[in-house]
Amino acid sequence: MSRLIAPAVADAPEAAQPLFEQIRKAAGKLPNAYALIGALSPASLKLMLDGDAVLAKGTLSRADIEALRVAVSARNGCDYCVAAHSLIGKMAGLKPDELRQLRAGESVEDAKRRSLVDFAQDLVASSGTVAAERVQAVLDAGWTSAQIVEAMLAISLISFTNLVNRVNDTPIDFPIPA
């Protein structure tokens, strides 16, 4: 049940309406999380969409981005984003076993992807300066410094929606993963 009080989509600020239409065209629907964020803060929704556009132009694959989103969402306890990004991850090419492992916080088979996901989970679970050895391990696995920055952008964006959904208890409008 929603906790944050937001206007209905039809009554959302005018600045949100083109963003909602953009999402509907891309996703075929307006997910509850985006509806809430846009209705309360069109600028925040625009920043999220702009961030996603930056990631799409980067060097991380869609599957790698979705692996990060599922793993971080699971670590953060956001059932909404776990459900949404499990579905999107499947469409991006992640296998059912890998999605299950990501949701459970287990190591994935692909060693390179595992290094990035493990880094992300460590990053969101810790505070302070990250040890040089931890960063070097990701570089040694074959990721570039630019890809680490892109991964941190993906982590930042999903962490925001994780927070929104955890505070709001946003009703899940995606299939619940098994």
N, CA and C atoms as a LAMMPS dump frame, in Angstrom:
ITEM: TIMESTEP
0
ITEM: NUMBER OF ATOMS
534
ITEM: BOX BOUNDS ff ff ff
-5.0000000000000000e+02 5.0000000000000000e+02
-5.0000000000000000e+02 5.0000000000000000e+02
-5.0000000000000000e+02 5.0000000000000000e+02
ITEM: ATOMS id mol type element x y z
1 1 1 N 0.848 -1.187 0
2 1 2 C 0 0 0
3 1 3 C 0.887 1.242 0
4 2 1 N 0.585 2.167 -0.872
5 2 2 C 1.362 3.4 -0.989
6 2 3 C 1.287 4.212 0.294
7 3 1 N 2.392 4.83 0.623
8 3 2 C 2.474 5.668 1.823
9 3 3 C 2.624 7.136 1.481
10 4 1 N 3.229 7.415 0.334
11 4 2 C 3.407 8.796 -0.092
12 4 3 C 2.152 9.236 -0.838
13 5 1 N 1.724 10.442 -0.575
14 5 2 C 0.5 10.948 -1.177
15 5 3 C 0.856 11.647 -2.483
16 6 1 N 0.353 11.099 -3.57
17 6 2 C 0.643 11.648 -4.891
18 6 3 C -0.658 11.848 -5.646
19 7 1 N -0.681 12.836 -6.537
20 7 2 C -1.875 13.003 -7.367
21 7 3 C -2.004 11.835 -8.341
22 8 1 N -3.19 11.621 -8.834
23 8 2 C -3.404 10.626 -9.882
24 8 3 C -2.576 11.026 -11.104
25 9 1 N -2.259 10.046 -11.917
26 9 2 C -1.441 10.295 -13.105
27 9 3 C -2.043 11.42 -13.955
28 10 1 N -3.341 11.4 -14.142
29 10 2 C -4.002 12.435 -14.953
30 10 3 C -3.876 13.827 -14.335
31 11 1 N -3.716 13.875 -13.007
32 11 2 C -3.606 15.146 -12.302
33 11 3 C -2.17 15.52 -11.95
34 12 1 N -1.202 14.718 -12.4
35 12 2 C 0.209 14.986 -12.115
36 12 3 C 0.62 16.287 -12.797
37 13 1 N 1.705 16.891 -12.338
38 13 2 C 2.157 18.141 -12.955
39 13 3 C 2.339 18.012 -14.465
40 14 1 N 2.117 19.103 -15.147
41 14 2 C 2.221 19.117 -16.602
42 14 3 C 3.588 18.627 -17.076
43 15 1 N 4.64 18.946 -16.343
44 15 2 C 5.988 18.541 -16.733
45 15 3 C 6.158 17.02 -16.725
46 16 1 N 5.325 16.321 -15.981
47 16 2 C 5.423 14.862 -15.909
48 16 3 C 4.779 14.18 -17.109
49 17 1 N 3.789 14.81 -17.721
50 17 2 C 3.002 14.148 -18.76
51 17 3 C 3.822 13.661 -19.959
52 18 1 N 4.738 14.469 -20.519
53 18 2 C 5.539 13.942 -21.635
54 18 3 C 6.48 12.815 -21.204
55 19 1 N 6.933 12.871 -19.967
56 19 2 C 7.783 11.792 -19.454
57 19 3 C 6.983 10.501 -19.337
58 20 1 N 5.756 10.618 -18.85
59 20 2 C 4.88 9.441 -18.75
60 20 3 C 4.633 8.842 -20.131
61 21 1 N 4.413 9.708 -21.123
62 21 2 C 4.163 9.222 -22.481
63 21 3 C 5.396 8.528 -23.039
64 22 1 N 6.565 9.089 -22.774
65 22 2 C 7.825 8.481 -23.213
66 22 3 C 7.975 7.071 -22.617
67 23 1 N 7.651 6.934 -21.347
68 23 2 C 7.751 5.635 -20.669
69 23 3 C 6.735 4.658 -21.248
70 24 1 N 5.511 5.118 -21.447
71 24 2 C 4.474 4.242 -22.024
72 24 3 C 4.898 3.721 -23.397
73 25 1 N 5.479 4.596 -24.215
74 25 2 C 5.926 4.177 -25.551
75 25 3 C 7.037 3.144 -25.456
76 26 1 N 7.96 3.326 -24.524
77 26 2 C 9.102 2.417 -24.404
78 26 3 C 8.737 1.114 -23.715
79 27 1 N 7.882 1.18 -22.689
80 27 2 C 7.605 0.006 -21.856
81 27 3 C 6.228 -0.606 -22.093
82 28 1 N 5.369 0.097 -22.793
83 28 2 C 4.024 -0.411 -23.018
84 28 3 C 3.07 -0.129 -21.874
85 29 1 N 3.575 0.454 -20.812
86 29 2 C 2.749 0.831 -19.663
87 29 3 C 3.52 1.846 -18.836
88 30 1 N 2.852 2.432 -17.864
89 30 2 C 3.495 3.341 -16.923
90 30 3 C 3.599 2.608 -15.593
91 31 1 N 4.783 2.076 -15.258
92 31 2 C 4.925 1.358 -13.994
93 31 3 C 4.618 2.252 -12.783
94 32 1 N 4.116 1.626 -11.741
95 32 2 C 3.724 2.362 -10.536
96 32 3 C 4.844 3.225 -9.973
97 33 1 N 6.069 2.718 -9.971
98 33 2 C 7.182 3.491 -9.403
99 33 3 C 7.409 4.775 -10.189
100 34 1 N 7.404 4.688 -11.516
101 34 2 C 7.608 5.874 -12.331
102 34 3 C 6.431 6.836 -12.206
103 35 1 N 5.227 6.306 -12.101
104 35 2 C 4.054 7.157 -11.925
105 35 3 C 4.173 7.962 -10.633
106 36 1 N 4.569 7.311 -9.568
107 36 2 C 4.717 7.989 -8.277
108 36 3 C 5.801 9.06 -8.338
109 37 1 N 6.972 8.681 -8.827
110 37 2 C 8.088 9.628 -8.856
111 37 3 C 7.732 10.829 -9.722
112 38 1 N 7.182 10.581 -10.905
113 38 2 C 6.831 11.683 -11.797
114 38 3 C 5.731 12.567 -11.259
115 39 1 N 4.752 11.966 -10.602
116 39 2 C 3.649 12.753 -10.044
117 39 3 C 4.12 13.658 -8.915
118 40 1 N 5.151 13.215 -8.19
119 40 2 C 5.652 14.005 -7.067
120 40 3 C 6.821 14.904 -7.45
121 41 1 N 7.643 14.45 -8.398
122 41 2 C 8.835 15.215 -8.772
123 41 3 C 9.21 14.92 -10.223
124 42 1 N 8.59 15.627 -11.168
125 42 2 C 8.937 15.403 -12.567
126 42 3 C 10.439 15.542 -12.833
127 43 1 N 11.093 16.453 -12.132
128 43 2 C 12.536 16.644 -12.338
129 43 3 C 13.316 15.391 -11.934
130 44 1 N 12.886 14.733 -10.877
131 44 2 C 13.555 13.498 -10.459
132 44 3 C 13.355 12.398 -11.49
133 45 1 N 12.15 12.278 -12.013
134 45 2 C 11.889 11.274 -13.042
135 45 3 C 12.709 11.574 -14.288
136 46 1 N 12.796 12.836 -14.678
137 46 2 C 13.599 13.206 -15.849
138 46 3 C 15.059 12.845 -15.623
139 47 1 N 15.578 13.103 -14.445
140 47 2 C 16.97 12.759 -14.142
141 47 3 C 17.194 11.25 -14.264
142 48 1 N 16.24 10.466 -13.772
143 48 2 C 16.348 9.004 -13.891
144 48 3 C 16.38 8.578 -15.353
145 49 1 N 15.464 9.1 -16.152
146 49 2 C 15.398 8.739 -17.566
147 49 3 C 16.648 9.203 -18.312
148 50 1 N 17.131 10.385 -17.98
149 50 2 C 18.369 10.869 -18.6
150 50 3 C 19.546 9.978 -18.215
151 51 1 N 19.581 9.541 -16.961
152 51 2 C 20.639 8.635 -16.514
153 51 3 C 20.587 7.309 -17.254
154 52 1 N 19.378 6.794 -17.446
155 52 2 C 19.224 5.55 -18.214
156 52 3 C 19.709 5.736 -19.651
157 53 1 N 19.455 6.908 -20.229
158 53 2 C 19.907 7.176 -21.598
159 53 3 C 21.431 7.224 -21.663
160 54 1 N 22.051 7.784 -20.642
161 54 2 C 23.515 7.809 -20.58
162 54 3 C 24.054 6.385 -20.508
163 55 1 N 23.464 5.562 -19.652
164 55 2 C 23.898 4.164 -19.541
165 55 3 C 23.739 3.419 -20.862
166 56 1 N 22.656 3.683 -21.572
167 56 2 C 22.408 3.002 -22.847
168 56 3 C 23.472 3.348 -23.886
169 57 1 N 24.096 4.504 -23.755
170 57 2 C 25.142 4.924 -24.693
171 57 3 C 26.533 4.512 -24.216
172 58 1 N 26.604 3.919 -23.041
173 58 2 C 27.893 3.54 -22.471
174 58 3 C 28.389 2.205 -22.987
175 59 1 N 29.361 1.66 -22.284
176 59 2 C 30.012 0.433 -22.739
177 59 3 C 29.574 -0.818 -21.982
178 60 1 N 28.773 -0.663 -20.951
179 60 2 C 28.226 -1.843 -20.27
180 60 3 C 27.076 -2.401 -21.103
181 61 1 N 26.973 -3.717 -21.162
182 61 2 C 25.859 -4.328 -21.89
183 61 3 C 24.57 -4.156 -21.086
184 62 1 N 23.446 -4.294 -21.779
185 62 2 C 22.146 -4.245 -21.088
186 62 3 C 22.091 -5.336 -20.026
187 63 1 N 22.615 -6.518 -20.345
188 63 2 C 22.595 -7.626 -19.385
189 63 3 C 23.425 -7.283 -18.151
190 64 1 N 24.583 -6.649 -18.345
191 64 2 C 25.405 -6.27 -17.191
192 64 3 C 24.705 -5.223 -16.329
193 65 1 N 24.073 -4.251 -16.962
194 65 2 C 23.337 -3.222 -16.216
195 65 3 C 22.199 -3.862 -15.43
196 66 1 N 21.457 -4.76 -16.062
197 66 2 C 20.341 -5.409 -15.364
198 66 3 C 20.83 -6.335 -14.259
199 67 1 N 21.966 -6.985 -14.463
200 67 2 C 22.538 -7.812 -13.393
201 67 3 C 22.849 -6.94 -12.176
202 68 1 N 23.43 -5.775 -12.426
203 68 2 C 23.703 -4.843 -11.324
204 68 3 C 22.408 -4.414 -10.643
205 69 1 N 21.408 -4.086 -11.434
206 69 2 C 20.142 -3.601 -10.87
207 69 3 C 19.454 -4.676 -10.025
208 70 1 N 19.455 -5.909 -10.498
209 70 2 C 18.826 -6.988 -9.729
210 70 3 C 19.606 -7.233 -8.437
211 71 1 N 20.93 -7.334 -8.546
212 71 2 C 21.756 -7.641 -7.372
213 71 3 C 21.667 -6.537 -6.311
214 72 1 N 21.754 -5.288 -6.747
215 72 2 C 21.697 -4.172 -5.792
216 72 3 C 20.306 -4.073 -5.18
217 73 1 N 19.276 -4.251 -5.988
218 73 2 C 17.906 -4.198 -5.47
219 73 3 C 17.664 -5.299 -4.442
220 74 1 N 18.175 -6.49 -4.722
221 74 2 C 18.036 -7.588 -3.76
222 74 3 C 18.788 -7.259 -2.476
223 75 1 N 19.988 -6.735 -2.614
224 75 2 C 20.799 -6.379 -1.439
225 75 3 C 20.11 -5.29 -0.622
226 76 1 N 19.458 -4.346 -1.321
227 76 2 C 18.779 -3.242 -0.64
228 76 3 C 17.384 -3.61 -0.135
229 77 1 N 16.897 -4.793 -0.477
230 77 2 C 15.585 -5.219 -0.011
231 77 3 C 14.428 -4.547 -0.729
232 78 1 N 14.591 -4.238 -2.007
233 78 2 C 13.518 -3.599 -2.775
234 78 3 C 12.831 -4.648 -3.645
235 79 1 N 11.743 -5.195 -3.149
236 79 2 C 11 -6.227 -3.876
237 79 3 C 10.462 -5.708 -5.207
238 80 1 N 10.063 -4.441 -5.244
239 80 2 C 9.535 -3.862 -6.477
240 80 3 C 10.598 -3.921 -7.58
241 81 1 N 11.779 -3.402 -7.295
242 81 2 C 12.824 -3.357 -8.325
243 81 3 C 13.364 -4.744 -8.652
244 82 1 N 13.384 -5.634 -7.683
245 82 2 C 13.79 -7.015 -7.975
246 82 3 C 12.843 -7.608 -9.009
247 83 1 N 11.548 -7.418 -8.829
248 83 2 C 10.571 -7.949 -9.774
249 83 3 C 10.717 -7.279 -11.145
250 84 1 N 10.782 -5.96 -11.156
251 84 2 C 10.861 -5.229 -12.426
252 84 3 C 12.119 -5.609 -13.195
253 85 1 N 13.256 -5.618 -12.527
254 85 2 C 14.516 -5.833 -13.239
255 85 3 C 14.818 -7.306 -13.47
256 86 1 N 14.125 -8.19 -12.788
257 86 2 C 14.214 -9.608 -13.153
258 86 3 C 13.565 -9.809 -14.52
259 87 1 N 12.422 -9.177 -14.729
260 87 2 C 11.744 -9.274 -16.021
261 87 3 C 12.569 -8.601 -17.118
262 88 1 N 13.05 -7.405 -16.846
263 88 2 C 13.854 -6.682 -17.835
264 88 3 C 15.167 -7.418 -18.084
265 89 1 N 15.749 -7.974 -17.021
266 89 2 C 16.984 -8.741 -17.169
267 89 3 C 16.804 -9.955 -18.054
268 90 1 N 15.67 -10.617 -17.917
269 90 2 C 15.366 -11.759 -18.787
270 90 3 C 15.309 -11.294 -20.238
271 91 1 N 14.665 -10.169 -20.485
272 91 2 C 14.579 -9.623 -21.845
273 91 3 C 15.952 -9.185 -22.356
274 92 1 N 16.874 -8.848 -21.443
275 92 2 C 18.229 -8.424 -21.824
276 92 3 C 19.168 -9.614 -22.013
277 93 1 N 18.668 -10.824 -21.758
278 93 2 C 19.478 -12.009 -22.012
279 93 3 C 20.005 -12.735 -20.793
280 94 1 N 19.655 -12.279 -19.592
281 94 2 C 20.087 -13.006 -18.4
282 94 3 C 19.292 -14.306 -18.29
283 95 1 N 19.976 -15.39 -17.975
284 95 2 C 19.354 -16.711 -17.862
285 95 3 C 18.631 -16.84 -16.518
286 96 1 N 17.59 -17.676 -16.451
287 96 2 C 16.846 -17.849 -15.196
288 96 3 C 17.721 -18.217 -14.001
289 97 1 N 18.696 -19.108 -14.193
290 97 2 C 19.581 -19.47 -13.075
291 97 3 C 20.401 -18.28 -12.598
292 98 1 N 20.88 -17.482 -13.553
293 98 2 C 21.672 -16.316 -13.182
294 98 3 C 20.81 -15.295 -12.439
295 99 1 N 19.596 -15.08 -12.895
296 99 2 C 18.69 -14.16 -12.202
297 99 3 C 18.406 -14.651 -10.782
298 100 1 N 18.193 -15.952 -10.634
299 100 2 C 17.961 -16.513 -9.3
300 100 3 C 19.176 -16.276 -8.41
301 101 1 N 20.373 -16.496 -8.95
302 101 2 C 21.601 -16.279 -8.182
303 101 3 C 21.757 -14.814 -7.791
304 102 1 N 21.455 -13.916 -8.707
305 102 2 C 21.552 -12.488 -8.411
306 102 3 C 20.581 -12.089 -7.308
307 103 1 N 19.36 -12.605 -7.373
308 103 2 C 18.357 -12.285 -6.337
309 103 3 C 18.755 -12.851 -4.977
310 104 1 N 19.439 -13.994 -4.986
311 104 2 C 19.823 -14.652 -3.734
312 104 3 C 21.155 -14.146 -3.19
313 105 1 N 21.812 -13.26 -3.923
314 105 2 C 23.111 -12.77 -3.482
315 105 3 C 24.217 -13.796 -3.656
316 106 1 N 23.998 -14.759 -4.531
317 106 2 C 24.986 -15.81 -4.788
318 106 3 C 25.876 -15.403 -5.957
319 107 1 N 27.018 -16.061 -6.062
320 107 2 C 27.933 -15.806 -7.172
321 107 3 C 27.342 -16.315 -8.473
322 108 1 N 27.505 -15.535 -9.52
323 108 2 C 27.075 -15.967 -10.838
324 108 3 C 28.232 -16.675 -11.527
325 109 1 N 27.894 -17.49 -12.507
326 109 2 C 28.893 -18.335 -13.168
327 109 3 C 29.935 -17.535 -13.935
328 110 1 N 29.501 -16.525 -14.677
329 110 2 C 30.411 -15.724 -15.485
330 110 3 C 31.353 -14.939 -14.563
331 111 1 N 32.64 -15.263 -14.604
332 111 2 C 33.611 -14.691 -13.669
333 111 3 C 33.735 -13.172 -13.808
334 112 1 N 33.7 -12.693 -15.044
335 112 2 C 33.833 -11.248 -15.243
336 112 3 C 32.627 -10.518 -14.668
337 113 1 N 31.422 -10.993 -15.007
338 113 2 C 30.218 -10.355 -14.466
339 113 3 C 30.187 -10.487 -12.944
340 114 1 N 30.585 -11.644 -12.44
341 114 2 C 30.61 -11.863 -10.989
342 114 3 C 31.461 -10.805 -10.297
343 115 1 N 32.606 -10.467 -10.878
344 115 2 C 33.481 -9.474 -10.251
345 115 3 C 32.8 -8.111 -10.15
346 116 1 N 32.052 -7.738 -11.182
347 116 2 C 31.361 -6.446 -11.173
348 116 3 C 30.193 -6.45 -10.188
349 117 1 N 29.429 -7.532 -10.184
350 117 2 C 28.286 -7.642 -9.266
351 117 3 C 28.765 -7.692 -7.82
352 118 1 N 29.812 -8.451 -7.559
353 118 2 C 30.36 -8.522 -6.198
354 118 3 C 30.849 -7.147 -5.747
355 119 1 N 31.502 -6.424 -6.649
356 119 2 C 31.947 -5.072 -6.354
357 119 3 C 30.761 -4.188 -5.991
358 120 1 N 29.697 -4.262 -6.785
359 120 2 C 28.508 -3.45 -6.532
360 120 3 C 27.891 -3.779 -5.174
361 121 1 N 27.76 -5.056 -4.883
362 121 2 C 27.171 -5.452 -3.601
363 121 3 C 28.041 -4.998 -2.432
364 122 1 N 29.35 -5.119 -2.58
365 122 2 C 30.259 -4.632 -1.533
366 122 3 C 30.13 -3.126 -1.371
367 123 1 N 30.028 -2.431 -2.49
368 123 2 C 29.942 -0.977 -2.457
369 123 3 C 28.699 -0.5 -1.712
370 124 1 N 27.545 -1.116 -1.986
371 124 2 C 26.321 -0.655 -1.321
372 124 3 C 26.241 -1.122 0.132
373 125 1 N 27.023 -2.121 0.487
374 125 2 C 26.986 -2.647 1.854
375 125 3 C 28.015 -1.993 2.769
376 126 1 N 28.861 -1.131 2.218
377 126 2 C 29.945 -0.567 3.014
378 126 3 C 29.902 0.952 3.011
379 127 1 N 30.774 1.532 3.805
380 127 2 C 30.935 2.987 3.8
381 127 3 C 32.432 3.284 3.835
382 128 1 N 32.763 4.505 3.575
383 128 2 C 34.176 4.877 3.581
384 128 3 C 34.84 4.569 2.253
385 129 1 N 36.127 4.822 2.223
386 129 2 C 36.917 4.617 1.015
387 129 3 C 37.029 3.137 0.695
388 130 1 N 36.824 2.81 -0.554
389 130 2 C 36.924 1.428 -1.005
390 130 3 C 38.407 1.084 -1.118
391 131 1 N 38.76 -0.09 -0.642
392 131 2 C 40.153 -0.526 -0.668
393 131 3 C 40.67 -0.598 -2.1
394 132 1 N 41.898 -0.181 -2.298
395 132 2 C 42.524 -0.202 -3.618
396 132 3 C 42.519 -1.604 -4.203
397 133 1 N 42.696 -2.595 -3.367
398 133 2 C 42.706 -3.986 -3.835
399 133 3 C 41.343 -4.388 -4.392
400 134 1 N 40.287 -3.86 -3.813
401 134 2 C 38.927 -4.182 -4.266
402 134 3 C 38.694 -3.617 -5.663
403 135 1 N 39.137 -2.394 -5.872
404 135 2 C 39.009 -1.771 -7.184
405 135 3 C 39.9 -2.505 -8.191
406 136 1 N 41.113 -2.837 -7.778
407 136 2 C 42.041 -3.526 -8.674
408 136 3 C 41.491 -4.884 -9.104
409 137 1 N 40.769 -5.556 -8.224
410 137 2 C 40.194 -6.862 -8.565
411 137 3 C 39.196 -6.736 -9.723
412 138 1 N 38.43 -5.652 -9.736
413 138 2 C 37.472 -5.436 -10.825
414 138 3 C 38.229 -5.116 -12.113
415 139 1 N 39.247 -4.303 -12.007
416 139 2 C 40.067 -3.995 -13.183
417 139 3 C 40.744 -5.259 -13.705
418 140 1 N 41.277 -6.068 -12.801
419 140 2 C 41.952 -7.316 -13.192
420 140 3 C 40.995 -8.3 -13.868
421 141 1 N 39.714 -8.205 -13.557
422 141 2 C 38.717 -9.095 -14.173
423 141 3 C 38.393 -8.676 -15.604
424 142 1 N 38.894 -7.523 -16.023
425 142 2 C 38.691 -7.105 -17.405
426 142 3 C 37.805 -5.894 -17.593
427 143 1 N 37.337 -5.292 -16.517
428 143 2 C 36.519 -4.083 -16.624
429 143 3 C 37.43 -2.875 -16.71
430 144 1 N 37.002 -1.852 -17.426
431 144 2 C 37.78 -0.621 -17.527
432 144 3 C 37.367 0.346 -16.422
433 145 1 N 38.185 1.345 -16.223
434 145 2 C 37.83 2.39 -15.253
435 145 3 C 36.532 3.078 -15.662
436 146 1 N 36.356 3.308 -16.96
437 146 2 C 35.116 3.929 -17.444
438 146 3 C 33.914 3.041 -17.128
439 147 1 N 34.054 1.738 -17.284
440 147 2 C 32.952 0.83 -16.978
441 147 3 C 32.641 0.802 -15.486
442 148 1 N 33.638 0.962 -14.659
443 148 2 C 33.393 1.04 -13.214
444 148 3 C 32.58 2.294 -12.902
445 149 1 N 32.887 3.402 -13.563
446 149 2 C 32.105 4.633 -13.37
447 149 3 C 30.67 4.423 -13.847
448 150 1 N 30.505 3.782 -15.011
449 150 2 C 29.158 3.496 -15.502
450 150 3 C 28.404 2.584 -14.536
451 151 1 N 29.094 1.613 -13.969
452 151 2 C 28.466 0.725 -12.987
453 151 3 C 28.011 1.522 -11.769
454 152 1 N 28.827 2.472 -11.34
455 152 2 C 28.443 3.287 -10.184
456 152 3 C 27.238 4.169 -10.509
457 153 1 N 27.121 4.62 -11.755
458 153 2 C 25.927 5.362 -12.15
459 153 3 C 24.707 4.445 -12.079
460 154 1 N 24.835 3.228 -12.609
461 154 2 C 23.723 2.272 -12.547
462 154 3 C 23.336 1.991 -11.095
463 155 1 N 24.323 1.834 -10.24
464 155 2 C 24.074 1.587 -8.814
465 155 3 C 23.357 2.778 -8.191
466 156 1 N 23.79 3.979 -8.528
467 156 2 C 23.165 5.188 -7.974
468 156 3 C 21.706 5.308 -8.392
469 157 1 N 21.447 5.097 -9.672
470 157 2 C 20.076 5.218 -10.162
471 157 3 C 19.154 4.177 -9.541
472 158 1 N 19.599 2.925 -9.476
473 158 2 C 18.731 1.892 -8.905
474 158 3 C 18.587 2.085 -7.398
475 159 1 N 19.615 2.599 -6.757
476 159 2 C 19.509 2.844 -5.315
477 159 3 C 18.444 3.891 -5.014
478 160 1 N 18.327 4.903 -5.876
479 160 2 C 17.279 5.908 -5.698
480 160 3 C 15.9 5.264 -5.783
481 161 1 N 15.655 4.483 -6.826
482 161 2 C 14.334 3.865 -6.944
483 161 3 C 14.112 2.843 -5.84
484 162 1 N 15.173 2.169 -5.394
485 162 2 C 15.037 1.268 -4.246
486 162 3 C 14.536 2.044 -3.031
487 163 1 N 15.127 3.194 -2.781
488 163 2 C 14.717 4.002 -1.632
489 163 3 C 13.266 4.455 -1.754
490 164 1 N 12.898 4.951 -2.929
491 164 2 C 11.52 5.409 -3.148
492 164 3 C 10.545 4.269 -2.859
493 165 1 N 10.806 3.105 -3.427
494 165 2 C 9.879 1.984 -3.274
495 165 3 C 9.861 1.422 -1.863
496 166 1 N 10.986 1.458 -1.181
497 166 2 C 11.013 0.971 0.207
498 166 3 C 10.256 1.932 1.131
499 167 1 N 10.395 3.223 0.891
500 167 2 C 9.665 4.21 1.695
501 167 3 C 8.176 4.144 1.377
502 168 1 N 7.858 4.064 0.104
503 168 2 C 6.458 4.109 -0.323
504 168 3 C 5.731 2.777 -0.196
505 169 1 N 6.461 1.683 -0.185
506 169 2 C 5.87 0.336 -0.282
507 169 3 C 5.014 0.27 -1.546
508 170 1 N 5.653 0.648 -2.654
509 170 2 C 4.981 0.741 -3.95
510 170 3 C 4.383 -0.608 -4.35
511 171 1 N 3.106 -0.63 -4.725
512 171 2 C 2.501 -1.884 -5.193
513 171 3 C 3.239 -2.408 -6.44
514 172 1 N 3.613 -3.663 -6.385
515 172 2 C 4.381 -4.285 -7.471
516 172 3 C 3.432 -4.603 -8.629
517 173 1 N 3.791 -4.077 -9.8
518 173 2 C 2.987 -4.317 -10.999
519 173 3 C 3.79 -5.061 -12.072
520 174 1 N 4.696 -5.905 -11.621
521 174 2 C 5.479 -6.797 -12.459
522 174 3 C 5.313 -8.209 -11.897
523 175 1 N 5.575 -9.228 -12.724
524 175 2 C 5.504 -10.595 -12.193
525 175 3 C 6.521 -10.804 -11.062
526 176 1 N 6.082 -11.443 -9.99
527 176 2 C 6.983 -11.746 -8.883
528 176 3 C 7.861 -12.924 -9.299
529 177 1 N 9.192 -12.747 -9.264
530 177 2 C 10.055 -13.853 -9.69
531 177 3 C 9.955 -15.052 -8.741
532 178 1 N 10.083 -16.236 -9.333
533 178 2 C 10 -17.469 -8.533
534 178 3 C 11.283 -17.72 -7.781
